[in-house]
Amino acid sequence: MAKEQAWCDHLRNWKETDIKAPQGHVCEECVKAGGQWLHLRTCQTCGATLCCDSSPARHASKHAASAGHPVAISAEPGERWAWCYEDEVFREY
């Protein structure tokens, strides 16, 4: 039997939503500000697609903190994982 991972409550109770990255694969806030991004994350509460912490503006982290939306998934093609910003926990799915 596989050992259960130590997920936080946010990820333990999380189910993938139908929220998908927007057409064009862009950070919504970087586009508004004329900025650049590296990788994208999609908020699983509201669907905002924003840049990761490796990007200069770190919009996804800022959104999670200000909006109180803890879980985001990678919006990168072929990646299937979720991250809890509140508890700093990773989960593949």
C-alpha positions as CSV (number, residue, x, y, z in Angstrom):
1,M,0.0,0.0,0.0
2,A,1.3,3.4,-0.9
3,K,2.1,5.8,1.9
4,E,-0.2,8.9,1.9
5,Q,1.6,12.2,1.2
6,A,1.5,14.9,3.8
7,W,-0.8,17.2,2.0
8,C,-2.4,20.2,3.7
9,D,-6.1,20.4,4.1
10,H,-6.4,22.7,1.1
11,L,-4.9,20.1,-1.2
12,R,-6.3,17.1,0.5
13,N,-9.9,18.4,-0.1
14,W,-9.1,20.0,-3.5
15,K,-10.6,18.6,-6.7
16,E,-9.5,19.8,-10.2
17,T,-11.9,22.4,-11.6
18,D,-12.9,23.1,-15.1
19,I,-11.0,26.4,-14.9
20,K,-8.5,26.6,-17.7
21,A,-5.8,29.0,-18.8
22,P,-7.0,31.8,-21.1
23,Q,-6.5,31.8,-24.8
24,G,-3.0,33.1,-25.7
25,H,-1.3,31.7,-22.6
26,V,-0.6,35.0,-20.9
27,C,-0.3,36.5,-17.4
28,E,-3.4,38.8,-17.1
29,E,-1.6,41.3,-14.9
30,C,1.7,41.4,-16.9
31,V,-0.3,42.1,-20.1
32,K,-1.9,45.1,-18.3
33,A,1.4,46.4,-17.0
34,G,3.5,45.6,-20.1
35,G,5.6,43.1,-18.1
36,Q,7.1,39.7,-18.9
37,W,6.5,36.3,-17.3
38,L,8.1,32.9,-17.3
39,H,5.5,30.3,-16.3
40,L,1.8,30.6,-15.5
41,R,-0.4,29.4,-12.7
42,T,-4.2,29.3,-12.6
43,C,-6.1,30.0,-9.4
44,Q,-8.5,27.3,-8.5
45,T,-10.9,29.6,-6.8
46,C,-11.5,32.3,-9.4
47,G,-9.6,31.2,-12.5
48,A,-7.1,34.1,-12.7
49,T,-4.1,33.0,-14.7
50,L,-1.0,34.8,-13.4
51,C,2.8,34.5,-13.5
52,C,4.9,32.3,-11.1
53,D,7.4,33.2,-8.5
54,S,10.3,32.8,-11.1
55,S,8.7,35.8,-13.0
56,P,9.7,39.3,-12.0
57,A,6.3,40.4,-10.8
58,R,5.2,37.1,-9.0
59,H,1.5,37.9,-9.6
60,A,0.2,34.4,-8.7
61,S,1.7,34.7,-5.2
62,K,0.5,38.2,-4.7
63,H,-3.0,37.1,-5.8
64,A,-3.1,34.2,-3.4
65,A,-2.1,36.4,-0.5
66,S,-4.4,39.3,-1.2
67,A,-7.5,37.3,-2.3
68,G,-7.1,34.5,0.1
69,H,-7.2,31.9,-2.7
70,P,-4.6,29.3,-1.6
71,V,-4.6,26.7,-4.5
72,A,-3.3,27.2,-8.0
73,I,-2.4,24.7,-10.7
74,S,0.3,24.9,-13.3
75,A,-1.1,26.4,-16.5
76,E,1.9,25.0,-18.5
77,P,1.1,22.4,-21.1
78,G,1.7,18.8,-19.9
79,E,2.2,19.8,-16.3
80,R,-0.4,18.4,-13.8
81,W,0.3,19.7,-10.3
82,A,-1.2,22.0,-7.7
83,W,0.4,24.3,-5.2
84,C,-0.9,25.6,-1.9
85,Y,0.5,29.1,-1.4
86,E,-0.8,29.2,2.2
87,D,0.9,26.0,3.4
88,E,3.6,25.8,0.7
89,V,2.6,22.2,-0.3
90,F,2.9,20.6,-3.7
91,R,0.6,17.9,-5.1
92,E,0.8,16.0,-8.4
93,Y,-2.5,14.8,-9.9
